[in-house]
Amino acid sequence: MFFAYILKSVKDGRYYYGSCEDISIRIKQHNSGSVKSTKNRKPFILHYSEEFSTRSEAFRREHFFKSIDGYKWLKEKAII
């Protein structure tokens, strides 16, 4: 299984959007500081995730979250 996910920084309250195969390992990577783009904003909590059967579906969903339409959808659903 693959995941599209949203993490929330406990430090600054901002969100990070991503996709991966193993979500528990990925969160540990973010919180350990081994992800360059998030190491200064740790710790993170898992705020939202969706499961997909293929990597490409999860990647497309990640990019949707990062788009204007995705932002509006997340706001309408009160996810962020």
Secondary structure, DSSP 8 states (H G I E B T S, - for coil): -EEEEEEEETTT--EEEEEES-HHHHHHHHHHT-STTTTTS--EEEEEEEEESSHHHHHHHHHHHHSHHHHHHHHHTT--
